[in-house]
Amino acid sequence: MEFDVVIGLEVHCQLNTRSKIFARDHNSFGAEANTNIGVLTLAHPGVLPRTNREVVDSAVKLGLAFGSEINRFNYFDRKNYFYPDLPKGYQVTQDSRPVCVGGSVRFVLKEGRSYVDHEVKVHHIHMEEDAGKSIHAADGTLLDYNRAGAPLLEIVSYPCITSPEEAAGYLAEIRRIVRFLGISDGNMEEGSLRADLNVSLKPKGSEILGTKVEIKNMNSIRFLQRAAEYEIRRQAELLQAGGQVLQETRTFIPETGETEGMRVKETANDYRYFPEPDLAPIHIPEEKLAEIKLPELPYALFHTFVSEYGLPEDNAYVISEEKELSDYFRETVSLTPHYKAVSNWMVSYMRGDMNERGLGIHEYPVRPAQLAELVNAIEEGKFSHTAGQKLMALLTETPRANLMALAESNGLVLTQDTSSISAWADEVLTRNKTKVEEFKKGKKGLLGLFVGEVMKLSGGSADPREVNKVLMEKLQ
Protein backbone atom coordinates (compact mmCIF):
# COMPACT_ATOMS: atom_id res chain seq x y z
CA MET A 1 0.00 0.00 0.00
CA GLU A 2 1.39 3.40 -1.00
CA PHE A 3 0.68 6.71 0.73
CA ASP A 4 0.78 10.41 0.04
CA VAL A 5 2.52 12.47 2.73
CA VAL A 6 0.64 15.49 4.09
CA ILE A 7 2.51 17.91 6.36
CA GLY A 8 1.52 21.23 7.90
CA LEU A 9 3.55 23.47 10.21
CA GLU A 10 2.61 25.89 12.96
CA VAL A 11 5.66 28.13 13.33
CA HIS A 12 6.07 30.29 16.43
CA CYS A 13 8.27 33.34 15.91
CA GLN A 14 9.26 35.34 19.00
CA LEU A 15 9.64 39.01 18.17
CA ASN A 16 12.62 41.15 19.19
CA THR A 17 10.62 44.05 20.60
CA ARG A 18 12.09 45.67 23.70
CA SER A 19 9.00 44.97 25.83
CA LYS A 20 6.38 42.22 26.00
CA ILE A 21 3.18 42.11 24.00
CA PHE A 22 0.84 43.47 26.71
CA ALA A 23 3.23 44.80 29.37
CA ARG A 24 6.30 47.02 29.72
CA ASP A 25 8.34 44.17 31.20
CA HIS A 26 11.64 43.68 29.40
CA ASN A 27 11.67 41.16 26.53
CA SER A 28 15.10 39.52 26.27
CA PHE A 29 16.75 36.11 26.34
CA GLY A 30 19.28 34.95 28.93
CA ALA A 31 18.34 37.17 31.87
CA GLU A 32 18.44 35.74 35.39
CA ALA A 33 15.27 33.76 36.12
CA ASN A 34 12.23 35.83 37.11
CA THR A 35 13.79 39.25 36.56
CA ASN A 36 11.89 40.31 33.40
CA ILE A 37 8.60 40.36 35.27
CA GLY A 38 6.14 42.84 36.76
CA VAL A 39 2.57 43.07 38.00
CA LEU A 40 1.07 42.33 34.55
CA THR A 41 3.24 39.30 33.88
CA LEU A 42 2.40 37.99 37.35
CA ALA A 43 -1.36 38.72 36.87
CA HIS A 44 -1.82 40.85 39.96
CA PRO A 45 -5.45 41.81 40.65
CA GLY A 46 -6.68 45.03 39.06
CA VAL A 47 -4.03 45.31 36.31
CA LEU A 48 -5.01 45.85 32.67
CA PRO A 49 -2.99 44.90 29.57
CA ARG A 50 -2.20 47.21 26.66
CA THR A 51 -1.20 46.09 23.16
CA ASN A 52 2.38 46.78 22.08
CA ARG A 53 2.10 48.75 18.81
CA GLU A 54 5.42 47.42 17.55
CA VAL A 55 4.10 43.84 17.71
CA VAL A 56 1.24 44.79 15.38
CA ASP A 57 3.68 46.52 13.01
CA SER A 58 5.87 43.39 12.90
CA ALA A 59 2.86 41.18 12.17
CA VAL A 60 1.80 43.44 9.30
CA LYS A 61 5.35 43.43 7.86
CA LEU A 62 5.44 39.64 7.87
CA GLY A 63 1.98 39.44 6.33
CA LEU A 64 2.98 41.79 3.52
CA ALA A 65 6.15 39.75 2.94
CA PHE A 66 3.97 36.63 2.51
CA GLY A 67 1.44 38.44 0.31
CA SER A 68 -1.27 37.95 2.95
CA GLU A 69 -4.48 39.92 3.25
CA ILE A 70 -4.17 42.25 6.27
CA ASN A 71 -7.25 42.27 8.47
CA ARG A 72 -7.46 46.00 9.10
CA PHE A 73 -9.91 45.30 11.93
CA ASN A 74 -8.83 42.46 14.23
CA TYR A 75 -8.93 41.59 17.91
CA PHE A 76 -7.62 39.23 20.58
CA ASP A 77 -9.27 36.19 22.18
CA ARG A 78 -8.80 34.33 25.43
CA LYS A 79 -7.72 30.73 25.09
CA ASN A 80 -8.84 29.02 28.28
CA TYR A 81 -6.27 26.31 28.55
CA PHE A 82 -4.24 25.82 31.71
CA TYR A 83 -0.60 26.78 31.41
CA PRO A 84 1.32 26.29 34.69
CA ASP A 85 3.82 28.90 33.48
CA LEU A 86 1.24 31.63 32.68
CA PRO A 87 0.20 33.08 36.04
CA LYS A 88 -3.25 34.26 34.93
CA GLY A 89 -4.21 30.72 33.86
CA TYR A 90 -5.15 31.49 30.25
CA GLN A 91 -3.43 32.70 27.08
CA VAL A 92 -4.28 35.80 25.06
CA THR A 93 -4.16 34.96 21.36
CA GLN A 94 -6.15 35.50 18.16
CA ASP A 95 -8.69 32.94 17.02
CA SER A 96 -11.63 34.16 14.93
CA ARG A 97 -10.05 37.36 13.56
CA PRO A 98 -6.28 36.96 13.03
CA VAL A 99 -4.19 39.89 11.83
CA CYS A 100 -3.13 38.27 8.50
CA VAL A 101 -4.97 35.78 6.29
CA GLY A 102 -3.66 33.77 3.33
CA GLY A 103 -0.43 34.31 1.44
CA SER A 104 2.45 31.95 0.77
CA VAL A 105 6.16 31.38 1.32
CA ARG A 106 8.26 30.83 -1.81
CA PHE A 107 11.74 29.33 -1.60
CA VAL A 108 14.25 27.19 -3.47
CA LEU A 109 15.59 23.76 -2.56
CA LYS A 110 18.65 22.12 -4.07
CA GLU A 111 17.61 18.94 -5.84
CA GLY A 112 20.53 17.21 -7.53
CA ARG A 113 22.72 19.88 -9.09
CA SER A 114 20.10 22.61 -9.47
CA TYR A 115 17.73 24.62 -7.31
CA VAL A 116 13.98 24.07 -7.66
CA ASP A 117 11.20 26.52 -6.76
CA HIS A 118 8.74 25.57 -3.99
CA GLU A 119 5.72 27.34 -2.54
CA VAL A 120 3.85 26.66 0.72
CA LYS A 121 0.42 28.23 1.24
CA VAL A 122 -0.15 30.07 4.52
CA HIS A 123 -3.57 29.85 6.20
CA HIS A 124 -3.06 32.79 8.57
CA ILE A 125 -0.73 34.61 10.95
CA HIS A 126 -1.92 35.55 14.41
CA MET A 127 -0.43 37.40 17.38
CA GLU A 128 -0.27 35.89 20.86
CA GLU A 129 1.71 35.85 24.09
CA ASP A 130 4.25 33.20 24.93
CA ALA A 131 4.14 31.07 28.08
CA GLY A 132 6.94 30.95 30.64
CA LYS A 133 9.34 28.06 31.12
CA SER A 134 9.01 25.01 33.37
CA ILE A 135 12.32 23.61 34.59
CA HIS A 136 11.99 20.03 35.77
CA ALA A 137 14.59 19.26 38.43
CA ALA A 138 15.16 16.16 40.58
CA ASP A 139 13.55 17.77 43.61
CA GLY A 140 10.58 19.38 41.83
CA THR A 141 9.52 21.74 39.04
CA LEU A 142 10.72 25.33 38.95
CA LEU A 143 9.00 28.13 37.01
CA ASP A 144 10.73 30.98 35.17
CA TYR A 145 8.24 33.68 34.11
CA ASN A 146 10.73 35.76 32.08
CA ARG A 147 9.28 34.49 28.79
CA ALA A 148 5.65 34.74 29.91
CA GLY A 149 4.02 37.45 27.82
CA ALA A 150 6.81 37.59 25.23
CA PRO A 151 5.36 38.55 21.82
CA LEU A 152 4.79 35.74 19.34
CA LEU A 153 3.59 35.50 15.77
CA GLU A 154 2.17 32.09 14.93
CA ILE A 155 2.35 31.22 11.22
CA VAL A 156 -0.07 28.42 10.31
CA SER A 157 0.43 26.72 6.95
CA TYR A 158 -2.09 24.71 4.98
CA PRO A 159 -1.49 20.95 5.01
CA CYS A 160 0.19 21.19 1.60
CA ILE A 161 3.79 20.14 2.30
CA THR A 162 4.64 16.80 0.70
CA SER A 163 8.05 15.81 2.08
CA PRO A 164 10.32 16.27 5.14
CA GLU A 165 12.82 18.13 2.92
CA GLU A 166 10.16 20.62 1.84
CA ALA A 167 9.07 21.12 5.46
CA ALA A 168 12.67 21.84 6.49
CA GLY A 169 13.13 24.22 3.54
CA TYR A 170 9.94 26.09 4.42
CA LEU A 171 11.00 26.58 8.05
CA ALA A 172 14.50 27.69 6.97
CA GLU A 173 12.97 30.26 4.61
CA ILE A 174 10.76 31.69 7.37
CA ARG A 175 13.88 32.10 9.50
CA ARG A 176 15.60 33.95 6.65
CA ILE A 177 12.58 36.21 6.07
CA VAL A 178 12.10 37.29 9.70
CA ARG A 179 15.82 38.12 9.87
CA PHE A 180 15.64 40.13 6.63
CA LEU A 181 12.67 42.07 8.05
CA GLY A 182 14.52 42.64 11.34
CA ILE A 183 11.57 41.48 13.45
CA SER A 184 13.27 38.46 15.08
CA ASP A 185 16.74 36.95 15.40
CA GLY A 186 15.25 33.58 14.39
CA ASN A 187 17.58 31.82 16.84
CA MET A 188 16.13 28.33 17.22
CA GLU A 189 18.53 27.27 19.99
CA GLU A 190 17.17 30.10 22.16
CA GLY A 191 13.55 29.36 21.22
CA SER A 192 13.04 32.51 19.13
CA LEU A 193 11.76 30.27 16.34
CA ARG A 194 10.16 26.89 16.88
CA ALA A 195 7.56 24.78 15.12
CA ASP A 196 4.82 22.25 15.76
CA LEU A 197 4.93 19.60 13.05
CA ASN A 198 1.68 17.97 11.84
CA VAL A 199 2.05 14.74 9.85
CA SER A 200 -0.56 12.49 8.28
CA LEU A 201 -0.70 9.87 5.52
CA LYS A 202 -3.49 9.13 3.07
CA PRO A 203 -3.84 6.39 0.44
CA LYS A 204 -2.07 7.49 -2.74
CA GLY A 205 -4.37 9.64 -4.86
CA SER A 206 -7.09 9.88 -2.20
CA GLU A 207 -8.74 13.24 -1.44
CA ILE A 208 -9.55 12.25 2.15
CA LEU A 209 -6.90 13.33 4.67
CA GLY A 210 -5.58 10.82 7.17
CA THR A 211 -5.45 11.21 10.94
CA LYS A 212 -3.09 14.01 11.96
CA VAL A 213 -0.34 13.59 14.54
CA GLU A 214 1.35 16.67 16.03
CA ILE A 215 5.00 16.75 17.14
CA LYS A 216 5.49 19.70 19.49
CA ASN A 217 8.17 22.36 19.89
CA MET A 218 10.72 21.51 17.23
CA ASN A 219 13.67 23.86 17.84
CA SER A 220 15.97 22.67 15.06
CA ILE A 221 15.47 22.43 11.30
CA ARG A 222 17.47 19.20 11.20
CA PHE A 223 15.43 17.69 14.05
CA LEU A 224 12.19 18.70 12.33
CA GLN A 225 13.22 16.84 9.18
CA ARG A 226 14.29 13.77 11.16
CA ALA A 227 11.04 13.79 13.16
CA ALA A 228 8.97 13.97 9.96
CA GLU A 229 10.95 11.11 8.40
CA TYR A 230 10.44 8.90 11.47
CA GLU A 231 6.75 9.75 11.82
CA ILE A 232 6.08 8.93 8.17
CA ARG A 233 7.74 5.51 8.63
CA ARG A 234 5.88 4.87 11.90
CA GLN A 235 2.46 5.72 10.48
CA ALA A 236 3.05 3.78 7.25
CA GLU A 237 4.06 0.63 9.15
CA LEU A 238 1.03 0.98 11.44
CA LEU A 239 -1.42 1.40 8.55
CA GLN A 240 0.12 -1.40 6.49
CA ALA A 241 -0.32 -3.71 9.48
CA GLY A 242 -4.04 -2.87 9.60
CA GLY A 243 -3.78 -0.56 12.61
CA GLN A 244 -5.14 2.94 13.13
CA VAL A 245 -3.23 6.17 13.71
CA LEU A 246 -4.25 7.86 16.94
CA GLN A 247 -4.75 11.64 16.85
CA GLU A 248 -2.28 12.69 19.51
CA THR A 249 0.52 15.02 20.50
CA ARG A 250 4.01 13.53 20.42
CA THR A 251 7.53 14.72 21.19
CA PHE A 252 10.77 14.09 19.32
CA ILE A 253 13.70 12.39 21.09
CA PRO A 254 16.92 13.55 19.34
CA GLU A 255 19.06 10.81 20.87
CA THR A 256 16.97 8.02 19.31
CA GLY A 257 15.57 9.88 16.30
CA GLU A 258 12.08 8.72 17.32
CA THR A 259 8.83 10.35 18.44
CA GLU A 260 6.88 9.25 21.48
CA GLY A 261 3.34 9.95 22.70
CA MET A 262 2.63 12.77 25.20
CA ARG A 263 -1.16 13.14 25.28
CA VAL A 264 -4.31 12.69 23.22
CA LYS A 265 -4.83 15.76 21.03
CA GLU A 266 -7.19 18.42 22.33
CA THR A 267 -9.88 19.88 20.09
CA ALA A 268 -10.70 23.56 19.58
CA ASN A 269 -13.71 23.20 21.88
CA ASP A 270 -11.40 22.33 24.78
CA TYR A 271 -9.94 25.84 24.60
CA ARG A 272 -13.30 27.69 25.05
CA TYR A 273 -12.27 30.80 23.08
CA PHE A 274 -14.04 34.11 23.57
CA PRO A 275 -13.07 37.73 22.70
CA GLU A 276 -10.59 39.24 25.16
CA PRO A 277 -12.62 41.83 27.13
CA ASP A 278 -9.63 43.75 28.53
CA LEU A 279 -8.06 44.71 25.18
CA ALA A 280 -9.43 47.12 22.60
CA PRO A 281 -9.83 45.87 19.01
CA ILE A 282 -7.04 46.83 16.61
CA HIS A 283 -7.66 49.07 13.60
CA ILE A 284 -4.89 49.28 10.99
CA PRO A 285 -5.38 52.33 8.72
CA GLU A 286 -4.71 52.07 5.00
CA GLU A 287 -2.01 54.76 5.18
CA LYS A 288 -0.13 52.61 7.70
CA LEU A 289 0.11 49.79 5.16
CA ALA A 290 1.32 52.22 2.51
CA GLU A 291 4.16 53.40 4.78
CA ILE A 292 5.73 49.95 5.14
CA LYS A 293 8.64 49.34 2.74
CA LEU A 294 9.97 45.80 2.50
CA PRO A 295 13.51 44.82 1.48
CA GLU A 296 13.99 42.43 -1.43
CA LEU A 297 13.58 39.02 0.22
CA PRO A 298 15.77 35.89 -0.13
CA TYR A 299 13.73 34.08 -2.81
CA ALA A 300 13.62 37.14 -5.08
CA LEU A 301 17.28 37.92 -4.40
CA PHE A 302 18.34 34.40 -5.38
CA HIS A 303 16.65 34.74 -8.76
CA THR A 304 17.98 38.29 -9.22
CA PHE A 305 21.55 37.18 -8.53
CA VAL A 306 21.25 34.27 -10.98
CA SER A 307 19.40 36.00 -13.82
CA GLU A 308 20.72 39.57 -13.64
CA TYR A 309 24.22 39.08 -12.22
CA GLY A 310 24.96 35.67 -13.74
CA LEU A 311 26.07 34.10 -10.45
CA PRO A 312 26.38 30.32 -10.03
CA GLU A 313 23.30 29.05 -8.17
CA ASP A 314 25.33 27.87 -5.16
CA ASN A 315 26.88 31.33 -4.76
CA ALA A 316 23.53 33.07 -5.24
CA TYR A 317 21.94 30.87 -2.57
CA VAL A 318 24.64 31.60 0.02
CA ILE A 319 24.70 35.37 -0.61
CA SER A 320 20.90 35.67 -0.52
CA GLU A 321 20.67 33.89 2.85
CA GLU A 322 21.46 37.01 4.90
CA LYS A 323 20.52 40.62 4.25
CA GLU A 324 23.96 41.85 5.36
CA LEU A 325 25.67 39.50 2.86
CA SER A 326 23.44 40.57 -0.02
CA ASP A 327 23.94 44.26 0.88
CA TYR A 328 27.73 43.74 0.96
CA PHE A 329 27.63 42.02 -2.43
CA ARG A 330 25.54 44.75 -4.04
CA GLU A 331 27.75 47.50 -2.66
CA THR A 332 30.85 45.71 -3.99
CA VAL A 333 29.48 45.08 -7.50
CA SER A 334 28.48 48.73 -7.77
CA LEU A 335 32.27 49.30 -7.97
CA THR A 336 33.27 46.45 -10.30
CA PRO A 337 31.70 44.65 -13.25
CA HIS A 338 33.20 41.30 -12.23
CA TYR A 339 30.12 39.97 -10.40
CA LYS A 340 31.00 36.27 -10.43
CA ALA A 341 34.54 36.92 -9.15
CA VAL A 342 33.12 38.94 -6.22
CA SER A 343 30.70 36.13 -5.36
CA ASN A 344 33.52 33.57 -5.51
CA TRP A 345 35.63 35.61 -3.08
CA MET A 346 32.69 36.01 -0.69
CA VAL A 347 31.64 32.35 -0.74
CA SER A 348 34.96 30.53 -1.15
CA TYR A 349 37.31 32.72 0.91
CA MET A 350 35.53 35.25 3.10
CA ARG A 351 32.84 32.94 4.49
CA GLY A 352 35.40 30.48 5.84
CA ASP A 353 37.56 33.29 7.22
CA MET A 354 34.55 34.86 8.95
CA ASN A 355 33.60 31.52 10.53
CA GLU A 356 37.16 31.05 11.80
CA ARG A 357 37.22 34.55 13.27
CA GLY A 358 33.66 34.40 14.60
CA LEU A 359 32.74 37.57 12.68
CA GLY A 360 29.67 38.70 10.80
CA ILE A 361 30.01 40.39 7.42
CA HIS A 362 29.37 43.81 9.01
CA GLU A 363 32.45 43.25 11.22
CA TYR A 364 34.72 41.90 8.49
CA PRO A 365 37.80 44.15 8.10
CA VAL A 366 37.86 44.08 4.28
CA ARG A 367 35.10 46.42 3.13
CA PRO A 368 33.29 46.39 -0.25
CA ALA A 369 35.48 49.11 -1.83
CA GLN A 370 38.64 47.14 -0.97
CA LEU A 371 37.25 43.85 -2.29
CA ALA A 372 36.20 45.61 -5.52
CA GLU A 373 39.71 47.08 -5.90
CA LEU A 374 41.27 43.65 -5.31
CA VAL A 375 39.01 41.94 -7.87
CA ASN A 376 39.61 44.68 -10.46
CA ALA A 377 43.39 44.43 -9.97
CA ILE A 378 43.36 40.64 -10.44
CA GLU A 379 41.17 40.90 -13.55
CA GLU A 380 43.50 43.57 -14.96
CA GLY A 381 46.48 41.24 -14.47
CA LYS A 382 48.22 43.29 -11.78
CA PHE A 383 48.60 40.25 -9.55
CA SER A 384 47.50 36.61 -9.47
CA HIS A 385 44.63 35.01 -7.63
CA THR A 386 47.15 33.32 -5.33
CA ALA A 387 48.67 36.69 -4.53
CA GLY A 388 45.15 38.00 -4.03
CA GLN A 389 44.57 35.47 -1.26
CA LYS A 390 47.75 36.60 0.48
CA LEU A 391 46.66 40.22 0.09
CA MET A 392 43.23 39.44 1.58
CA ALA A 393 44.96 37.94 4.62
CA LEU A 394 47.17 41.03 4.91
CA LEU A 395 44.21 43.38 4.51
CA THR A 396 42.33 41.70 7.35
CA GLU A 397 45.29 42.55 9.60
CA THR A 398 45.89 46.06 8.20
CA PRO A 399 42.50 47.09 6.74
CA ARG A 400 43.53 50.73 6.17
CA ALA A 401 46.58 49.85 4.05
CA ASN A 402 46.77 50.86 0.39
CA LEU A 403 46.27 47.74 -1.72
CA MET A 404 48.93 48.36 -4.36
CA ALA A 405 51.48 49.56 -1.80
CA LEU A 406 50.81 46.39 0.20
CA ALA A 407 51.24 44.24 -2.91
CA GLU A 408 54.52 45.95 -3.86
CA SER A 409 56.00 45.81 -0.36
CA ASN A 410 55.31 42.07 -0.18
CA GLY A 411 56.53 41.26 -3.69
CA LEU A 412 53.09 40.26 -4.93
CA VAL A 413 52.80 42.45 -8.01
CA LEU A 414 52.85 40.24 -11.11
CA THR A 415 56.17 40.16 -12.89
CA GLN A 416 56.64 39.48 -16.59
CA ASP A 417 60.41 39.30 -16.11
CA THR A 418 61.11 36.49 -18.59
CA SER A 419 64.54 35.66 -17.16
CA SER A 420 63.17 35.07 -13.63
CA ILE A 421 60.22 33.06 -14.95
CA SER A 422 62.58 31.04 -17.15
CA ALA A 423 64.78 30.20 -14.15
CA TRP A 424 61.78 29.09 -12.08
CA ALA A 425 60.49 27.00 -15.00
CA ASP A 426 63.86 25.29 -15.42
CA GLU A 427 63.91 24.39 -11.71
CA VAL A 428 60.39 22.92 -11.84
CA LEU A 429 61.06 20.90 -15.00
CA THR A 430 64.35 19.58 -13.63
CA ARG A 431 62.60 18.39 -10.43
CA ASN A 432 59.86 16.67 -12.44
CA LYS A 433 61.72 14.89 -15.25
CA THR A 434 59.40 11.85 -15.20
CA LYS A 435 56.32 14.01 -15.56
CA VAL A 436 58.01 15.99 -18.37
CA GLU A 437 58.41 12.72 -20.28
CA GLU A 438 54.75 11.87 -19.64
CA PHE A 439 53.74 15.31 -20.93
CA LYS A 440 55.74 14.80 -24.12
CA LYS A 441 54.02 11.42 -24.63
CA GLY A 442 50.62 13.14 -24.64
CA LYS A 443 49.61 13.75 -21.02
CA LYS A 444 48.96 17.44 -21.67
CA GLY A 445 46.99 17.94 -18.44
CA LEU A 446 50.31 18.04 -16.56
CA LEU A 447 50.87 21.59 -17.81
CA GLY A 448 48.65 22.85 -15.01
CA LEU A 449 50.87 21.11 -12.44
CA PHE A 450 53.99 22.76 -13.90
CA VAL A 451 52.32 26.18 -13.90
CA GLY A 452 51.24 25.73 -10.28
CA GLU A 453 54.75 24.78 -9.20
CA VAL A 454 56.26 27.82 -10.94
CA MET A 455 53.67 30.05 -9.28
CA LYS A 456 54.64 28.59 -5.89
CA LEU A 457 58.31 29.29 -6.51
CA SER A 458 57.51 32.86 -7.49
CA GLY A 459 55.42 33.37 -4.37
CA GLY A 460 52.49 34.18 -6.63
CA SER A 461 54.29 37.05 -8.29
CA ALA A 462 54.74 35.50 -11.76
CA ASP A 463 52.20 36.35 -14.46
CA PRO A 464 50.43 33.01 -15.17
CA ARG A 465 50.05 33.88 -18.86
CA GLU A 466 53.81 34.44 -19.21
CA VAL A 467 54.47 31.25 -17.21
CA ASN A 468 52.32 29.27 -19.65
CA LYS A 469 54.14 30.77 -22.60
CA VAL A 470 57.65 30.07 -21.21
CA LEU A 471 56.76 26.48 -20.19
CA MET A 472 55.30 25.65 -23.58
CA GLU A 473 58.47 26.89 -25.26
CA LYS A 474 60.62 24.73 -22.98
CA LEU A 475 58.42 21.65 -23.41
CA GLN A 476 58.51 21.65 -27.22
CORWOUR-V330759 format. One record per helix or strand of 3 or more residues. SS is the DSSP state (a for helix, b for strand). FROM is the first residue (numbers start at 1). TO is the last residue. If there is no record, write none. Layout:
SS/FROM/TO  SS/FROM/TO
//
This chain:
b/3/14  a/53/66  b/77/79  b/91/93  b/104/111  b/114/129  b/133/137  b/140/144  b/151/157  a/164/181  b/193/203  b/213/218  a/221/240  b/248/253  b/258/264  a/268/271  a/286/291  a/298/307  a/313/319  a/323/333  a/339/357  a/361/363  a/368/379  a/385/397  a/403/409  a/418/431  a/433/440  a/444/457  a/464/474
//
